Amino acid sequence: QVQLGESGGGLVQAGGSLRLSCAASGGTLSSYAMGWFRQAPGKEREFVATITRSGINTNYADSVKGRFTISRNNAKNTVYLQMNSLKPEDTAVYYCAGIRLGSSWSRPDYWGQGTQVTVSS
């Protein structure tokens, strides 16, 4: 029943940075592990990063490791994705997702509407 709203996408040059935000309403964000996924045109949606409910543990896709950082501020009911050293291959619609306790990391329970990230060469 939680709703997720994203912001922060846009157009950036290769090597630049963006910070995506995902704010939750209708629920307490701390109840959910959170993830970021992305989908490029004509491609399957893919995992980018996840963070546990406490924010202590994180996981990243190999393609973004060392460049992207997922974080959360449960007091603000918000999750972030800091994206540095962006590449054209990062161009996609980015979705945040909430994962209930016991649910699969690959099958989130709640999705944001998505925000477009475009990286130009």
Wavefront OBJ file of the C-alpha trace (Angstrom):
o trace
v 0.000 0.000 0.000
v 3.011 2.268 0.271
v 3.480 4.730 -2.585
v 6.887 5.695 -3.903
v 7.636 8.920 -5.729
v 10.906 9.566 -7.531
v 12.766 12.687 -8.555
v 16.206 13.792 -9.681
v 16.473 12.304 -13.148
v 17.590 14.309 -16.126
v 20.162 14.800 -18.836
v 23.833 14.741 -17.927
v 27.107 14.485 -19.810
v 29.291 11.416 -19.526
v 31.418 11.645 -16.412
v 28.832 13.723 -14.610
v 26.701 12.986 -11.577
v 23.062 12.793 -10.581
v 21.330 12.089 -7.308
v 17.986 10.321 -7.449
v 15.533 10.506 -4.572
v 12.620 8.243 -3.731
v 10.130 9.438 -1.140
v 7.580 7.122 0.437
v 4.044 7.889 1.528
v 1.314 5.734 3.015
v 3.802 3.650 4.932
v 6.937 3.656 7.009
v 10.014 3.305 4.850
v 11.967 1.552 7.580
v 9.654 -1.451 7.156
v 11.157 -2.199 3.754
v 14.414 -3.090 2.209
v 14.792 -0.841 -0.806
v 16.222 -1.211 -4.257
v 16.924 0.647 -7.445
v 16.308 -0.944 -10.831
v 16.628 0.391 -14.339
v 15.261 -0.376 -17.762
v 16.722 0.776 -21.050
v 14.614 0.815 -24.232
v 14.155 -2.679 -25.599
v 15.814 -4.289 -22.600
v 14.712 -6.123 -19.494
v 14.514 -4.312 -16.207
v 17.701 -4.957 -14.279
v 18.920 -4.748 -10.732
v 21.100 -1.783 -9.809
v 21.394 -1.656 -6.024
v 19.683 -2.710 -2.806
v 19.859 -1.595 0.794
v 18.643 -3.331 3.921
v 16.054 -1.856 6.256
v 18.682 -0.550 8.632
v 20.782 0.903 5.831
v 23.844 -0.935 7.056
v 24.242 -3.414 4.199
v 24.170 -2.680 0.486
v 24.614 -4.606 -2.751
v 25.380 -3.384 -6.250
v 25.358 -4.666 -9.767
v 28.888 -5.130 -11.056
v 28.260 -2.563 -13.762
v 27.736 0.245 -11.230
v 29.939 -0.862 -8.355
v 32.304 1.883 -7.296
v 30.299 4.549 -9.121
v 26.824 4.423 -7.556
v 25.881 4.646 -3.896
v 22.514 3.731 -2.431
v 21.581 5.255 0.910
v 18.515 5.905 3.002
v 17.225 8.315 5.599
v 14.383 6.576 7.360
v 13.543 9.667 9.398
v 12.838 11.469 6.115
v 11.178 8.420 4.541
v 13.549 8.738 1.608
v 16.004 6.562 -0.324
v 18.736 7.935 -2.559
v 20.901 6.806 -5.423
v 24.028 8.867 -5.912
v 25.364 8.254 -9.414
v 28.881 9.381 -10.249
v 31.075 8.900 -13.311
v 28.016 8.328 -15.434
v 28.349 6.532 -18.744
v 26.066 6.482 -21.788
v 25.330 2.849 -20.928
v 23.633 4.087 -17.749
v 20.868 5.695 -19.800
v 17.581 4.169 -18.658
v 14.420 4.728 -16.702
v 15.304 4.255 -13.048
v 12.789 2.812 -10.612
v 12.928 2.598 -6.861
v 11.267 -0.330 -5.171
v 10.198 -1.458 -1.734
v 10.762 -5.027 -0.610
v 8.772 -6.475 2.269
v 10.406 -8.692 4.841
v 10.475 -12.201 3.411
v 10.061 -11.105 -0.194
v 12.636 -11.802 -2.877
v 15.197 -9.147 -3.695
v 14.326 -9.729 -7.350
v 10.559 -9.398 -6.824
v 9.854 -6.065 -5.133
v 6.417 -5.425 -3.690
v 6.152 -1.724 -4.485
v 7.446 0.347 -7.378
v 7.937 4.001 -8.048
v 6.797 5.577 -11.296
v 10.303 5.774 -12.722
v 12.529 8.697 -13.621
v 14.477 9.100 -16.845
v 18.257 9.330 -16.744
v 19.974 10.199 -20.007
v 23.755 10.306 -20.282
v 25.206 11.923 -23.376
v 28.649 11.215 -24.776
l 1 2 3 4 5 6 7 8 9 10 11 12 13 14 15 16 17 18 19 20 21 22 23 24 25 26 27 28 29 30 31 32 33 34 35 36 37 38 39 40 41 42 43 44 45 46 47 48 49 50 51 52 53 54 55 56 57 58 59 60 61 62 63 64 65 66 67 68 69 70 71 72 73 74 75 76 77 78 79 80 81 82 83 84 85 86 87 88 89 90 91 92 93 94 95 96 97 98 99 100 101 102 103 104 105 106 107 108 109 110 111 112 113 114 115 116 117 118 119 120 121
